[in-house]
Amino acid sequence: MVSRMVGRREFLKSSVIFGLGALVFRKLKFFPFAETSEAKVQSRPVLISTWRQGIAANEMGMKVLSEGGTALDAVELGVRTAEDDPKVMSVGYGGLPDECGHVTLDACIMDWQFNAGAVAFVQKCKNPASVARKVMELTKHVFIVGEGADRFAKMMGFPEVDLLTDEARKRWLEWKRSMSQNDNWLSPEENHDTIAMLALDQQGRVAGAVTTSGLAWKIHGRVGDSPIIGAGLYVDGEVGAAGSTGVGEAVIRTCGSFLVVEYMRNGMHPQKAVEETLKRVLKVNKKWIDKDPNFQVAFIAVNLKGEIGAMGLRKGFQYALYKDGKNQFLDAPNLI
């Protein structure tokens, strides 16, 4: 009986010592099976944006984060660099007009708590992404369009702006002169350079924004995927975020950005999630893709670990990535 009591006492003593030792090893980072909080956040913050205009967007986003802003602040102010730049003729002020010579803008924004806002067919404000954030934060709505969106922007204090620049008007007139009866309202130099931007901040908050002037010479009233939550952009604070660029109709048909995030939710790495989504895009849109050698769709994605994904349907998609202190402009792989 005594020997059994001693054995139990020694066992309890050794268990306590082992437990204390394990805690010390974890604290000193020698415990091989413990993932430290530092390891979890070492890849944060991360900013990823589509096309060359993403370089300036990422720079602004990092500035915002360094000054204490959130991921949501970073994407809003990041994409505004493209909206304000008349040289970026696929976004904001200076964007190429529709068939009637009207510049119409679309945008959406979403944060890690499923808050979302969107506007479409905006004709009097150059910063639709910021208007979308006002919709998200100050109304019970998600999506406002057309005259109502312009009226709302004015009510929020955004100045009215003539979005058609001299250069964009010149390009539109050249298109009008060359247009034939067989024209399908698409440019031979179709522009798909929508800027989609995703941010993961140091605290693990994720957000995204997308803004565009849409296809050049589009039918008056056309809206693509960019302002549609689940198509052009989707954010889930428990998983990550995805955004798109390219032919919006193809993305709408597949709820593309939502699909990327759902693949990530099921354990896929962002790169694999983007690839699988593009396979779906290819399958659903094959009859249109086969007819048009310039048909392009691309996705970017980021998860909460800071891992990213980027891929285009065809060769030529490029993106900007700000990670580990470097802002790089990179060529993405392509599916076909």
Summary of the structure (lengths in Angstrom):
residues: 336
radius of gyration: 24.1
end to end distance: 76.6
largest distance: 105.1
contacts: 1255
relative contact order: 0.14
helix: 38%
strand: 21%
